[in-house]
Amino acid sequence: MRLPLLFYKVTTAVSALALSLVMVSCSPETEEEPVMAAGPQEVSFTMVDSLKVNPFFQSSYPEAYTNFNGKTYTLTSRNQAEAFFVEHNNQVVLYFRDKSKERENPWVSFTFKNRTVQQLPTTFSAKEAQVVCVEDGQSFADGSSALSPGCDTILNGTVNLQYDPATDVISGSVSNLKFSLEYYVPQFSFPNRYGNVLKTSGSTRNLDLTFKNVKRRKTD
């Protein structure tokens, strides 16, 4: 069972994962095998949030039923996302954060443990928890943020990855990635009053990503 999302107020909306990765300093210049120059990075990011409030909650949470039931929130962007991968401590993290809006930015990450980038699976179900840990988060207009407290319980999704050792980049796609949702982005305000109602009613977020030439972020 997925634990409740962590909601918090911050001066600058940054996810815990993003913050930890950004805080890691870049490696100093060292003698390394040269790699070919990769082409430009390309990322298409499509998101659809589908909100549901079970009629069971209509009397106890009338505001939630009126304001959220049947609502959708969509976001589509092309080449407006931050994307990179990190290889560290025998694991690979692939990270995407849409930045098409000033503050309301969703992110998703894929962590592969006990693997090198050369050992990444090529095609797999995102539901396979033994293969990948999927985490997600969202920043809001009021300056607060939400992030999953651990690996999401994935309801659906297929991932395709291709690593090019000549240019040290990852390309691929994420199709119909689906997981539960506890907020409605346009009307969110901290603290989150109706998260459990939305989640237990079957609210979901769907993500589709296509990406090309996602580059490595080096760490010490």
N, C-alpha and C positions, 0 to 999 in steps of 0.2 A: 504494500500500500504506500502510495506517495505521501510523504509528510507535508504539512502545511508549508506554503511558501514563506520565505523570510522577507518581511517588509521593513524598510528602514528609511529614515530621513538623512540625506547627505547634502552637503553644500554643492558638490558636483556629482551628478549621477554616474557612478562607475560600478560595475559589477565586481563581486569579490574575485572572480576568476580573472577578469580583465585587469583589475588592480594588481593582483599577484603577478601576472605576466608582465605588466608594464614596469613593476618595481624591480624586476630582475634586470640587472645591467647588461648591456651588450658586451660580448666577448671582445678582448683586445685583438689587435691585428696579429695573426699568426700565419705561419707557412701552411697553406692548404692547397689541395688539388684544385686547379682552376676548373670552373664550370662554364658551360656555354651560357650566353645571355638568353634569358627567357623572353618570350613575347609579353605584351602588356597584360596585366591582370584584368579579368572580366568576371563580374559577379551579378547574377540576376537573383533578386530576393522577392518572393511573393508570399504573403501571409494573409490568412483569413481566420478571424476569430468568430466563432458561432456561440452566442449566449443562449442559455436555457435556464428557466426557473420552473421547477416542477409545480403543478397546480396544488400539490400538498402544502406548499409554502405560501399560497396566495393570502390566507387569512393571517398568518403569523408574520409574514414579511411582505405586506402589500406594496410598499415602495419598490422593493426589488422586483416583484412580479411586473409592476407597471413599467418600470424604467429599463429593465434588462431583458425580459423574456422575448426571444425572437430577434434580438438585435445582432447585427454583424459589424465587424470592424475589419477593413481591408487595407493592405499596404502593398504597393508594388514599386520596386525601384530597379534601376539598372546602373551598375558601376557607381553606386553611392554607398557601398558597404565596406567596412574595414574587414580584412580577411588575412589570416596568416596561419602557419602551423609551427609548433614548437616540439622539438625532440629533446627529452630530458629525463634522466633517471629511469631509463628503460621504458618510457611511454611516449606516445605521440598525442598531442592535442591539436585539433583542427577547430578554428574559431571564426565565427562570423558575427558581425554587429552592423545592423542597418543604421545609416546615419543620414537618411534622406530628410528627416525632421530635426528640428533644433534640439528638442529635449526628449521626445517620446521615441526612444530607440530600443527595439527588441534585439536580443542576441541569443545565439545557440552555440554550444560547443560539443565536440565529439572526442572522447578520450579513449585511446586504445592502450591498454596496459600490457606489459611484458612483450613489447614489439618495438622494432625499429621501423623507420619510415619505409624501408625496402620490404618489410614484411606485412604491410597493410593489406587487409583483404580487399578484393576488387569489387565484389557484389555481395551484399548481405542485407538481411532484414534489420532495421533499427530496433526491433523488439528483442534481439538477441543480446541480453544483458551480459552474457559471458564474453561477447565480442567487443561491445562498445558501451560506454557510459555517456548518455546524452543529458546535458544540463541546459537550462534556459533561464532567461531573465528579461526584465523590461524596466526601463526608466520612464517616469511620468512627468507631466507638465508642472506638477507642484514641487518637483525636486526630489521626490521619493523614488525608491527603486524596489523591485521584487526580484528574488532569485531563488531557484530551487535549492533546497538544503542538501541535496545529493542527487543521485541519478534519477531521472524521470522514469516513470512507468509509461512506456511507449505503447500506444494503441495500434499504430500502423506506421509504415514507412519503409522505403527501400533506398539504400545508399550505394552509389557506384563511385569508385575511386581509381585513378590512374596516376601513379608516381613516375615522373621522368627523371632518372638519375643524371642524365646529361645536363639538364638545366636546374635540377633540384627544385622542382615545383610539383604541386598536386592539382589535378583537374578532375572534374566529375560532376555528380548531381546528387541531390537529395529529393526524393519524390514522395509526396503525400505523407510527410512526417506529421504525426497526430498525437497530441497528449492533452491532458485535462487542463482547464483554465479556471482561474479564481478571481478574475477582475475584468472590467470593461474599460479599456484604455481611455476613451474620450471623457468619461465621467469619473475617473478614479480620483479619490482624495484619501490621504493618510489620516487615520488608520483605515484598514480595509474591513468594512462592516459586514459585507455579504459574501466573503470568499468561500466559506463552507457551503452556503446555499448554492452558489454558482457551480462549484465543483461537483457536489453530490447530485445536482440536477443534470449533469452531463455536458456542461460547457466545454468546448475544445478549441485548441489552436492548431491550424494546419499550416505547414511550411513547405514550400517548394524552392529549391536552390539549384542553380546551375553555375558552375565556376570553372575558370580556366587560369592556369598559371598562378596559383596561390603560392606565395613565396614563404620561405623559412624565416622565422624570427630567431636569431641566435641568442643563446644564453651562456652564462659562465659554466 
